[in-house]
Amino acid sequence: MRENINKVSQRGERLDALQDKTDNLAVSAQGFRRGANRVRKQMWWKDVKMRMCLIAGIIILILIIVIPAGFEQPWEKRG
């Protein structure tokens, strides 16, 4: 009888410990989720900035090539 009571008591303690671990895991998972979302947003902005710089560079390069080609230089008059 005492042995059964001891086993039930130990089982209850183990269940309490398991509940505490579960609560800690839930809190950790929530923190991980927040951190992962923050990193995802940071990487998205980094990607957007990189694409904007690349597009701006291409536009500038095109302007450097097209603008001088569109104007005839006075010393290069033909005729």
C-alpha positions as CSV (number, residue, x, y, z in Angstrom):
1,M,0.0,0.0,0.0
2,R,2.8,2.4,0.9
3,E,4.6,1.5,-2.2
4,N,1.6,2.4,-4.3
5,I,1.3,5.7,-2.5
6,N,5.0,6.4,-3.1
7,K,4.7,5.5,-6.8
8,V,1.7,7.8,-7.2
9,S,3.5,10.6,-5.5
10,Q,6.6,10.1,-7.7
11,R,4.4,10.0,-10.7
12,G,2.8,13.3,-9.7
13,E,6.2,14.9,-9.3
14,R,7.3,13.7,-12.7
15,L,4.2,15.0,-14.2
16,D,4.8,18.4,-12.6
17,A,8.3,18.4,-13.9
18,L,7.1,17.5,-17.3
19,Q,4.5,20.3,-17.2
20,D,7.3,22.8,-16.3
21,K,9.5,21.6,-19.1
22,T,6.5,21.8,-21.5
23,D,5.8,25.4,-20.4
24,N,9.5,26.3,-20.8
25,L,9.6,24.8,-24.3
26,A,6.5,26.7,-25.3
27,V,8.1,30.0,-24.1
28,S,11.3,29.1,-25.9
29,A,9.4,28.3,-29.1
30,Q,7.6,31.6,-29.0
31,G,10.9,33.4,-28.6
32,F,12.4,31.4,-31.5
33,R,9.4,32.3,-33.7
34,R,9.8,36.0,-33.0
35,G,13.5,35.8,-33.7
36,A,13.0,33.9,-36.9
37,N,10.4,36.4,-38.1
38,R,12.8,39.3,-37.3
39,V,15.6,37.6,-39.2
40,R,13.3,36.9,-42.1
41,K,12.3,40.6,-42.3
42,Q,15.9,41.7,-42.1
43,M,16.9,39.4,-44.9
44,W,13.9,40.6,-47.0
45,W,14.9,44.2,-46.6
46,K,18.5,43.4,-47.4
47,D,17.4,41.6,-50.6
48,V,15.1,44.6,-51.5
49,K,18.0,47.0,-51.0
50,M,20.3,44.9,-53.1
51,R,17.8,44.7,-55.9
52,M,17.3,48.5,-55.8
53,C,21.0,49.1,-56.0
54,L,21.4,46.7,-58.9
55,I,18.5,48.3,-60.8
56,A,19.9,51.8,-60.1
57,G,23.3,50.7,-61.3
58,I,21.9,49.3,-64.5
59,I,19.9,52.5,-65.2
60,I,23.0,54.6,-64.6
61,L,25.0,52.4,-66.9
62,I,22.3,52.7,-69.6
63,L,22.2,56.5,-69.2
64,I,26.0,56.7,-69.5
65,I,25.8,54.7,-72.8
66,V,22.7,56.2,-74.3
67,I,23.0,60.0,-73.5
68,P,26.4,60.5,-75.2
69,A,25.3,58.5,-78.2
70,G,22.3,60.6,-78.6
71,F,24.1,63.9,-78.9
72,E,26.3,64.8,-81.8
73,Q,29.6,66.4,-80.7
74,P,30.4,69.7,-82.5
75,W,33.8,68.6,-83.6
76,E,32.3,65.4,-85.1
77,K,30.1,67.1,-87.7
78,R,29.8,65.2,-90.9
79,G,29.2,66.8,-94.2
